[in-house]
Amino acid sequence: MPGSSGSAAVTRSTLRQQIADALRDEVLAGRLQPGQAFTVKEIAEQYGVSATPVREALVDLSAQGLLEADQHRGFRVHEYSADDYRGIIEARTLVTDGMFRALEEGRRGYQQPGDPRIAAALAGVRRRGEEAQRAAGAGDLTVLIGYDLRFWRELASLFGNPYLADFLHRLRVQSWVCAVQHLRQLTDLRGELWSGHTELVDALSARDTGAARSVIAAYNSHSLSLIERLAP
């Protein structure tokens, strides 16, 4: 029947995304270590699914830079260096600076400062930032990553360019994958993690892009110095 193949394709696509999300979370949680290798068969057996959606999910994660294909032997978790982290931060900065310029020029997003929809969306982003800050203060890395990724994804969406928002999200995932490989070395992360989320939202709410750039610069400097201190 024509409908059955379409339904199967949708189911496989959904399963592929679920597996990719689950494996990404395993890497971010440190349960899949840098350099750790595994096969499609092992992952398929772990999740109780067929090999096809697993292979597709692993290829997707490889394209995102989280895994490396090991020819004829499977995949391994990508190992990031401090130089990699520096490059990711540079790329992140270019994206956010482009968004701030769009705000200054009124090209995308925030076109109406008094728009109640924008105000409501910013309030939601700020609440996400408050949760991220609480997790950072408590040194709870796993909770922080979840809220931080949602914070930046929702904030980026307000600028009206979904391509930039998707690219920034990918960079932020990569930066966290790189960072956790080093941050998990510390037994107590209280006082070590950046927590300027609400300060950034407040600056953007006031359309003060100069202050927003200062927040980002301080964030990048703090994060890079921390990773450079922990990296071999």
C-alpha positions as CSV (number, residue, x, y, z in Angstrom):
1,M,0.0,0.0,0.0
2,P,1.3,3.5,-0.8
3,G,0.7,4.8,2.7
4,S,2.6,2.0,4.5
5,S,6.1,2.8,3.0
6,G,5.6,6.4,3.9
7,S,4.7,5.5,7.5
8,A,7.7,3.3,7.7
9,A,10.0,6.0,6.5
10,V,8.6,8.5,9.0
11,T,9.1,5.9,11.8
12,R,12.6,5.2,10.8
13,S,13.4,8.9,10.6
14,T,12.0,9.5,14.0
15,L,14.0,6.5,15.4
16,R,17.1,7.8,13.8
17,Q,16.7,11.2,15.5
18,Q,15.9,9.6,18.8
19,I,19.1,7.4,18.7
20,A,21.2,10.4,17.6
21,D,19.8,12.5,20.5
22,A,20.4,9.6,23.0
23,L,24.0,9.1,21.9
24,R,24.7,12.8,21.9
25,D,23.5,12.9,25.5
26,E,25.7,9.9,26.4
27,V,28.7,11.9,25.1
28,L,27.7,15.0,26.9
29,A,27.2,13.1,30.1
30,G,30.7,11.6,29.8
31,R,29.4,8.0,29.6
32,L,30.9,7.7,26.1
33,Q,34.5,8.8,26.5
34,P,36.7,10.6,24.0
35,G,38.3,8.0,21.7
36,Q,35.9,5.3,22.7
37,A,35.0,3.0,19.8
38,F,31.9,1.1,19.1
39,T,30.1,-0.6,16.2
40,V,26.7,-0.2,14.6
41,K,25.8,-3.7,15.9
42,E,26.7,-2.9,19.5
43,I,24.5,0.3,19.5
44,A,21.7,-1.6,17.7
45,E,21.7,-4.3,20.4
46,Q,22.0,-1.7,23.2
47,Y,18.8,0.1,22.0
48,G,17.0,-3.0,20.7
49,V,16.6,-1.7,17.1
50,S,17.7,-2.6,13.6
51,A,21.0,-1.5,12.2
52,T,19.7,0.9,9.6
53,P,18.5,3.8,11.8
54,V,21.5,3.3,14.1
55,R,23.9,3.6,11.1
56,E,22.0,6.7,9.9
57,A,22.2,8.3,13.4
58,L,25.9,7.6,13.6
59,V,26.5,9.1,10.2
60,D,24.5,12.2,11.3
61,L,26.6,12.6,14.5
62,S,29.8,12.2,12.4
63,A,28.7,15.0,10.1
64,Q,28.2,17.2,13.2
65,G,31.7,16.5,14.3
66,L,30.8,14.5,17.4
67,L,32.0,11.1,16.1
68,E,34.6,9.8,13.7
69,A,34.0,7.0,11.3
70,D,36.7,4.3,11.7
71,Q,36.8,2.6,8.3
72,H,35.6,-1.0,8.5
73,R,35.6,-0.9,12.3
74,G,32.8,1.4,13.3
75,F,32.8,4.8,15.0
76,R,34.6,6.5,17.8
77,V,33.9,9.6,19.9
78,H,35.8,12.6,18.5
79,E,38.6,13.9,20.7
80,Y,38.8,17.7,20.9
81,S,41.9,19.7,21.8
82,A,42.1,23.2,23.3
83,D,42.9,24.5,19.8
84,D,39.6,23.0,18.6
85,Y,37.8,24.7,21.4
86,R,39.5,28.0,20.5
87,G,38.3,27.6,16.9
88,I,34.7,26.8,18.0
89,I,34.6,29.9,20.1
90,E,35.8,32.0,17.2
91,A,33.0,30.6,15.0
92,R,30.4,31.1,17.7
93,T,31.5,34.7,18.1
94,L,31.1,35.4,14.4
95,V,27.6,34.0,14.5
96,T,26.5,35.9,17.6
97,D,28.1,39.1,16.3
98,G,26.1,38.7,13.0
99,M,22.9,38.4,15.1
100,F,23.7,41.5,17.1
101,R,24.4,43.5,13.9
102,A,21.0,42.3,12.6
103,L,19.4,43.7,15.8
104,E,21.3,47.0,15.4
105,E,20.1,47.4,11.8
106,G,16.6,46.1,12.4
107,R,17.0,43.5,9.6
108,R,15.6,40.5,11.5
109,G,13.9,39.8,14.7
110,Y,13.1,42.4,17.4
111,Q,11.7,44.8,14.8
112,Q,9.1,46.0,17.2
113,P,10.7,46.6,20.7
114,G,7.3,47.0,22.3
115,D,5.9,43.8,20.7
116,P,4.3,41.8,23.5
117,R,5.2,38.5,21.7
118,I,8.9,39.5,21.8
119,A,8.7,40.5,25.4
120,A,7.0,37.2,26.3
121,A,9.6,35.2,24.4
122,L,12.4,37.1,26.1
123,A,10.9,36.4,29.5
124,G,10.8,32.7,28.6
125,V,14.4,32.8,27.6
126,R,15.3,34.6,30.8
127,R,13.7,31.9,32.9
128,R,15.7,29.3,31.0
129,G,18.8,31.4,31.8
130,E,17.9,31.5,35.5
131,E,17.7,27.7,35.6
132,A,21.1,27.5,33.8
133,Q,22.6,29.9,36.3
134,R,21.3,27.9,39.3
135,A,22.8,24.7,37.8
136,A,26.1,26.5,37.1
137,G,26.2,27.8,40.7
138,A,25.6,24.3,42.0
139,G,28.2,22.9,39.7
140,D,25.7,20.5,38.2
141,L,27.2,20.2,34.7
142,T,24.6,17.8,33.2
143,V,21.6,20.0,34.2
144,L,23.5,23.1,33.1
145,I,24.1,21.7,29.6
146,G,20.5,20.9,29.1
147,Y,19.3,24.4,30.1
148,D,22.2,26.2,28.3
149,L,21.4,24.5,25.0
150,R,17.7,25.4,25.3
151,F,18.6,28.9,26.3
152,W,20.8,29.6,23.3
153,R,18.4,27.9,20.9
154,E,15.4,29.9,22.0
155,L,17.4,33.1,22.2
156,A,18.8,32.6,18.7
157,S,15.4,31.9,17.2
158,L,14.3,35.4,18.2
159,F,16.6,36.9,15.5
160,G,14.5,35.5,12.7
161,N,17.2,33.5,10.8
162,P,16.7,29.8,11.3
163,Y,19.9,28.9,9.5
164,L,22.0,31.0,11.9
165,A,20.1,29.5,14.8
166,D,20.7,25.9,13.6
167,F,24.4,26.6,13.0
168,L,24.8,28.2,16.4
169,H,23.1,25.2,18.1
170,R,25.5,22.8,16.3
171,L,28.5,24.9,17.4
172,R,27.2,25.0,21.0
173,V,26.8,21.2,21.1
174,Q,30.3,20.8,19.7
175,S,31.7,23.2,22.3
176,W,30.0,21.3,25.1
177,V,31.3,18.0,23.8
178,C,34.8,19.5,23.8
179,A,34.4,21.1,27.2
180,V,33.0,18.1,29.1
181,Q,36.0,16.0,28.1
182,H,38.0,18.3,30.3
183,L,35.5,19.6,32.9
184,R,34.7,16.0,34.0
185,Q,38.2,15.9,35.5
186,L,37.1,18.3,38.3
187,T,35.2,16.8,41.3
188,D,33.7,20.1,42.2
189,L,32.6,22.6,39.5
190,R,31.1,25.2,41.8
191,G,32.5,28.6,40.9
192,E,34.0,27.3,37.7
193,L,31.1,27.5,35.2
194,W,29.9,30.6,33.4
195,S,26.6,32.0,34.6
196,G,25.9,35.2,32.8
197,H,22.8,34.1,31.0
198,T,20.4,36.6,32.5
199,E,22.9,39.5,32.1
200,L,23.0,38.7,28.3
201,V,19.2,38.6,28.1
202,D,18.8,41.9,30.0
203,A,21.3,43.6,27.6
204,L,19.4,42.4,24.5
205,S,16.1,43.3,26.0
206,A,17.4,46.8,26.3
207,R,18.8,46.6,22.8
208,D,22.2,47.3,24.2
209,T,24.4,45.3,21.8
210,G,27.6,46.8,23.2
211,A,26.8,45.3,26.6
212,A,25.8,42.1,25.0
213,R,29.2,41.9,23.2
214,S,31.0,42.5,26.5
215,V,29.1,39.7,28.1
216,I,30.0,37.3,25.3
217,A,33.6,38.4,25.3
218,A,33.8,37.8,29.1
219,Y,32.1,34.4,28.6
220,N,34.6,33.3,25.9
221,S,37.6,34.5,27.9
222,H,36.4,32.6,31.0
223,S,35.6,29.4,29.1
224,L,38.8,29.3,27.1
225,S,41.1,30.0,30.1
226,L,39.3,27.2,32.0
227,I,39.7,24.6,29.2
228,E,43.3,25.7,28.5
229,R,44.0,25.1,32.2
230,L,42.5,21.6,32.2
231,A,43.7,20.4,28.8
232,P,46.8,18.3,28.6
